[in-house]
Every structure is written in structure tokens, then in C-alpha cells.
Amino acid sequence: MSVGCYHCGEAIPAGADFTVLVDGGQKSVCCQGCQAVAECILGAGLDDYYRLRSAAAVTPSNGSDDYSRFDNDALIEEFSQKDGQYWISRFSVGGLRCAACAWLIEHHLQGIDGVESINVHLQNAVATVTWNPDLLKPSALFAAFNALGYQALPWSAANRDVQLQEEMDGLLRRLGIAGIGMMQVGMVAIGLYAGDFQGIDSSTRTLLRLFSLLITTPVLLYSAQPFFKNAWRSIRHMHLGMDVPVSIALSAAYIASVIATLRQGEHVYYDTISMFTFFLLLSRYLQLRVSQYQHRGTALPMSARKIAQLGSSRSEWVAVKSLAVGDLISVHPGETIAVDGIIRRGQSSVESSAFSGEFLPTHCGPNDAVMAGSSNLDGTLEIEVSAVAADTAWTKITQLLEQAQSSKPAIAQLADRIASHFVSLVLLISGLSFAYWYGRDNGLAFTITLSVLVVSCPCALSLATPASYTAAIKSLGKHGILLTNGRVLEQLRNVTHLIFDKTGTLTEGRPHIISCRLFGDIDEHTARRIAAALEAPSRHPIAHAFKRKDKIDVALNVENSELISGAGIRGTINGCHYRIGSAAFCGVAPKHNSAHLNVYLADEKRVLAHFQLADEIRRDALELVQNVQRAGLHIDILSGDNSGQVAEIAGMLNIENYQAGCSAAQKLAHVKKLQADGAIVMMVGDGVNDAPVIAAADISIAMSSASELTRTQADVVLLDNQLQSISTLFSKAQQSRRVLLQNLSWALLYNLLALPLAAMGLVPPWLAALGMSLSSLLVVLNALRIGASHTDSKPRATSTEPKEIKTLATNGVRHG
């Protein structure tokens, strides 16, 4: 029997003679690469790595790589940022399997002269290293990773996506084999089960069993391989995880089936093996899909038009990373500004709601500052770069996001906590059963032990959580609610504070007309028609308020239309000259201290109408707020908008606690303070400035209209962009928890009843397999009720669970 490599666990090829000295004895390794890595680890005094790790290392490459290419300053800046005399570099590390891998990397690199600090994030497979460029080169860091047997690449979303995709591809192949096997063996099993009741000749039974054996063997050896590897690691390090009884059950069922096939025994369990493997792999694949979604990111433009001097018509496209402070770039209408800078020439409306929270664009001209990530709407701007790509406001917000992510607590699944104790009980009873019956009737010892393992195999227990959560997630998806983190369903019942952003969350993020004051003999219908005609060609958000929702009137024809950026629009209708826009543009003294936006319509002689505009509150906002308050939750508004509209909207929604003009850092600090006081915070937002607090909140929700950065970091995305979907989320979470507890209770009750019966020899293996299958089927069918049922339409709260929203109303809201 071959011995596995001491370092990577792979089989040692015939004729290989590589060893390392461990505790005075020689340990065999499979290749020169593993020998070099192991000697590096042992020579550095890091022997504890081999004792603490829970997964074998990746086999290192025997080839060499020229890491000197990473010493180029331009490449360093791709994955690093300067912090005083140090560089902070991020590496995407391949081959991380367990906490021991992270421990090994941190302890080894910390001992390298020039490394100030290192932190390895196991879940994201990212190593952050602070190092001194006077004492160390980047190539030495890459070489250090390679010396330990890990592949390190400059961190980027693309590199991380490649790593995740490779894992998913491997798991998908295993899932496909298991799925095909489950279907084929399942069809044969129907014939075998029918034959047991109706009669079947021995040659046909043997043929069907041999076919099942042929199909099941690759399922066991290939698809179920991860379970066996994890079980071996758990046993080797004295940690009994769920994969231990899973692997024993699969192996025992397979061995018993093979014996029954060869000896013409009564029953085989090939269908159970394939089904069990398929459903467990499917659960892990779905978890990986969630992880892949969470790691998607967003980016600024990679290139910009660089001009030599103001007013120059000649420009060249250059990489944004090559721009320096003082360079000039040209940004055309409809483009995204790539860097922070100062406008030196041109005027335009710049939309920066992702940062400021203000839904209206800001008119910007010479000497005004603009930020990377803002949208240039209607004019050409020539901008002087004031901050390089690594120092932009966008980058600072990203850093806040990473800080929030690192402090986000992890919630253990209820099923895992139960199963961790149940595994030991199952194995103990199995061993005692074998020992007891071996002394009395060794012919029955194996059969009874197999019955104990099969009947008590935590299949239903392991399916209880994923079945319930998968059904709830699928049901929520049908309601336009996308969950990217299943823990939300468990955590929702503990929420104490609900925090809203204003613009684009409680409001539509677009203005509407709230009043129209007329002057002279013009009527409101005519005034609105003229205003709509003038605003028709504009892409400005204000124009949305004047768009005609009815198509009864024929649109007026506008001639000589001219857009004056930051002021308004003028044009000619039926020979009469009109203007619409600001007070100054229409020759009116501006109103002060107004929480609303004032738009005037004038002709050549006088003002015709005064429109007051405000951001439109979502139709379902009031209903949701009322039901949440009745359920006992505290509600806050944190808005980047510094206008009086924050107070006005808070008053309309009866929300007492609100703050205006909040930056991303201030929002994050507020949430941190609430959490420090014991609050469980749910955050609902949509802007880039909400991304850090979205990540820091215990539960985070993003509207579908939110920025991509915010959506990818949120636990929940409301695809239908309706606030009332939060009501459905609470209702489904409550139902999911109830079904989950039912499933767990049934799985435990079944096992606790079946275990002693099997140990007493009262349950034959075929009945044990049938009981296990039926218990799993019951768990799945019970979970399907989540998607089939309909939630109530009336709110209800109980005194026993005052913090949990039972069910919330879904009726619309009328507001004036």
C-alpha cells in the first residue's frame, strides 16, 4: 500500500526517493518541490504547521518563475499603495485550504527582513503585506509564497474570479457525474424495488445490480472524493466533522452493496449513495456561487483623454494609472470622470449622488472640484488632476469598505452546532454495537453496525438547513428579492434597528411637481404643456418631473431650443420665446431657505408659472415604516443630502431620528456605535457612499438601482426596487426558520428513535436505508412549503418575539 507524501498527501510515485528529517525520523515526500518546501518550513522552525493544518498542502511546481518582473514600479502600483515609507501590497493566494495555511504564511513571511506586518484573509484568499522597499523587493515576497508551495498573484478582482471559477468548474464536474449517476441508478432501483414485491429472477436482479455498481463506482470515487478527503483530515487531526459519518456511511453502503451483488444478498444501496452525494455537492456548489457573486467588483474607467493645454483640440488616450497631479484631461458628455480634479475649462451638470446622496446634479464650472466616479451629463469639461488613482475619494471609500468587511461577524449555522455533537454519538453507538454483537453473533455484527450507520447517517440533518434555506431563497427570488448571504434568514429575527438612506431608497431619486403657482391669465394645463415641450430633449433629472404621463395632447413643437448648463432651457413655441429654469435665468428674485427646488417658466415679458419640485417618496415607504415601527424596531435616516428635504421626509414618514449631510465615514461610525451598544442593525441603501456601512451592518439591503459596488456587498438586493419587499423578506425568514426548526426536530427525533432500534438488531439494512431516504424526503418536501405558501397581508406582532416582524402589509400608500 502506497504511503502519502508528508507535505501534500499525494501518492508517492514508484522509484521516488525524497525524504525530509522530522523529529529525528525520515518522512517520505513525493517530489523535489515538496522536499524543498518542507525543508523550508522545518528549517524556519515552523514545525507546528503540520500539526495544526486541517488540509493537505498543494503540490508545488518543480518549475521556476522569474518574479523579477514584479519589481517594476508601475506593476507594484497595480496591487499596492504607498503608506509613508512602506508599501501595502495585496496578493491573491492560490491553494489556501484551512486556517493552518494562513498561519504558516503569516509566520514565515513575518520572519523575512523588511516585512513589517502580514495578514491573511482565508475566506477571500487575500494576503495583505506591509513591507519596506529599502530592505525588500516584491519579487522576494512572491518567491517566499512559492517556497511554501502557494501560488501568489498580484491581487485583482480578475485573479480572484479565476480562482473561484476554477473551484466551481471542478465542483460542477463532480456534481454532473453525481447527477447522471443518481438518475441512472434511480431508474434501475425502481425496477429492483418493484421486483422485491412482484418477483424477479436472480439473473435479471444480478444484471441490474451490476449495472448500478458500474454507475455508482465513479460517483463514489470521483464525485464523493471531497467528502473522503475532508473526513481523513478530520480524523487525522481529531476533529469530527460532518464528513466523517458521511464518508463512513457512503463507504459502508458501497461495500455492503458490492458484497450483496457478489453473494446474491438481499439488498443494495447504490441509489442512496448517488442521491446522497448529489444533494450534498449541490449544497456546496450553491454556497460557492454565492461566494462568487460577493466577490464581483466595479471599477473606474481605465483610460482618459489627456490634453497638453487648455482649449486644445488634440488629445490622446492614456492609462488612468499613468496620470500625474497637474495633468489635464478632457471629459465629454455622458462619460464618467476617472480621477479627482479641478475644472479649468467648461461648464456642465455633474451627477455625484453616489457620493453626496443628493439626487440632483450639481452645476459645475471653472475652479469647482469633481470626484472620480461622478457622471458628466451635458457639457465638455477640461479637468486638472488633483489626486492620482490611488488617492481618489473612490479609493478611500473602497478602503472603508474593506475595513467594514474585515470586522463583519460570522454567524454559525444551527445545523452545524447540532451535528458537531451528533457525529460523536453516532460513531460511539456504531462502535459499541459492533463490539457487542461481534461477541454474540459475528455474522450479525457487520450488518447491525451498517444499519446503525445508515439509519443514523445525518443525511436529513445535513439537508435540513440547505433544503430550508434553498427553498426560501428560491421563493424570495420569485418575489424579486435576491439573497447573497443565507445567514440573513437566521439573523433577521434579532434585528433591532433599521437604517435608511434617503435618496434613491426612501425616495425615488427623481423630482416631481408638488405645486404650481400661476401668474397672469395662463392656466395650469397650458403651463405644464409648455414646460414639458421645453424640457423634452433634456437628460437632466428635473426634466423627468415635466414629462407628460398622458398621451392625449399633441406635443408642442419647439424651435431654436438651447440648453444653458446650470441655468435652464430656452426655445420658441408658435413664435413666442419661452424660458424655463432657475429664478435668475427667468429674471426672478430667488427664494431663500426653501427645502424644495424652484423652477420658473417665463416668456419675453413676465413670469408665467412657478413650479416647486421635491424628491418623490416611494409609494410603499410609509406603509413599510408604519409596520416596522409597530413591530418594535427603531428607524433612523442617514442621508448624504444636506438640504431641508431630509427633515421634511422624516416628518412625512413619522421618523424621529434622522441625520443629514452624512459622509461615508460618519454613516459607518453611527452604525458601529449602535452595534457597540448591542444593537443588531439592518441597513438599506443605494449609493457608493453606502457601501462601507452596507458591509458593516449585521444585515444589509440594496435597491436594484444601487451602484454596483453597493449591490455586490449587500446581503440582499431588491430586484423589483420595492421597499415593501422588505416585508416579504421578514415573512419568509420567519417561515424559513419555523420550517428549519421542524426539519431539525424531525431529523433529531428520527435518529434518536432509530439508533437504539438499529443497535438492538431490530432494523435490517434495507429498512435503515429506506428510513434514511424517507427522512430526507420528508425534510425536502417540508422545505418546499416555503415556496408554495402565501404570506398573510396583515401585520401581526407577538409579545414573545417583539423584535421580529411576523407579517407585514403589502397595500399601497397614498400621499399628497
Secondary structure, DSSP 8 states (H G I E B T S, - for coil): ---B-TTT--B--TT--EEEEETTEEEEESSHHHHHHHHHHHHTT-THHHHH-SS------SS---GGGGGSHHHHHHHEEEETTEEEEEEEEET--SHHHHHHHHHHHHTSTTEEEEEEETTTTEEEEEE-TTT--HHHHHHHHHHTT-EEEE--HHHHHHHHHHHHHHHHHHHHHHHHHHHHHHHHHHHHHHHHHH---HHHHHHHHHHHHHHHHHIIIIITHHHHHHHHHHHHTT---THHHHHHHHHHHHHHHHHHHHHT-S---HHHHHHHHHHHHHHHHHHHHHHHHHT------SEEEEESSTT-S-EEEEEGGG--TT-EEEE-TT-B--S-EEEEE--EEEE-HHHH--SS-EEE-TT-EE-TT-EE-SS-EEEEE-S-GGGSHHHHHHHHHHHHHHT------HHHHHHHHHHHHHHHHHHHHHHHHHHH-HHHHHHHHHHHHHHT-THHHHHHHHHHHHHHHHHHHHTTEEES-TTHHHHGGG--EEEE-IIIIIEEEEEEEEEEEE-TT--HHHHHHHHHHHHTT--SHHHHHHS-S---S-----EEEEEETTTEEEEEETTEEEEEE-TTTTT-----S-SSEEEEEEESSSEEEEEEEEEEE-TTHHHHHHHHHHTT-EEEEE-S--STHHHHHHHHTT--EEE-S--HHHHHHHHHHHHHTT--EEEEE-SGGGHHHHHHSSEEEEETTS-HHHHHH-SEEETT--TTHHHHHHHHHHHHHHHHHHHHHHHHHHHHHHHHHHHTT-S-HHHHHHHHHHHHHHHHHHHHHHHH----SS-B--SS-TTS--B---------
